């Protein structure tokens, strides 16, 4: 097995694991982008059992990156001078801030 291809697959597998993405979710998004491999094929690739073409790898990588982009941002600590987001009232449609809607 080519070392570069194997390393690329391992890195992709690490990203999937880090973000705790489900294999099924990755596969479904991959298929929605035009990928033609089975969930089993992707699983085998992520576990270093088989090689894929650069094209198929890139579709999986695109699917993974788009899934990551859809995740909510991680919670952050607020500073003492910042309002607690739970205490901030959401905006209502009446809050137009003087902007004309037309």
WOGI-V279551 format. One line per field, one symbol per residue. psi: psi as a letter, one per 40 degrees, with the letter a starting at -180 (. if undefined). burial: + if it has 9 or more other ideal C-beta (glycine too) atoms within 8 Angstrom, else -. Layout:
psi=???
burial=???
//
This chain:
psi=hhddddddddddddddddefiiddddddddddeeieiiddddddddeediiiiddddddddddddddddeiiiiiihiideiihddehhiiidegefehhe.
burial=----++-+++-++-++--+-+-+-+++-+++-+-+-+---++++++-+---+---++-++++++-+++----------------------------------
//
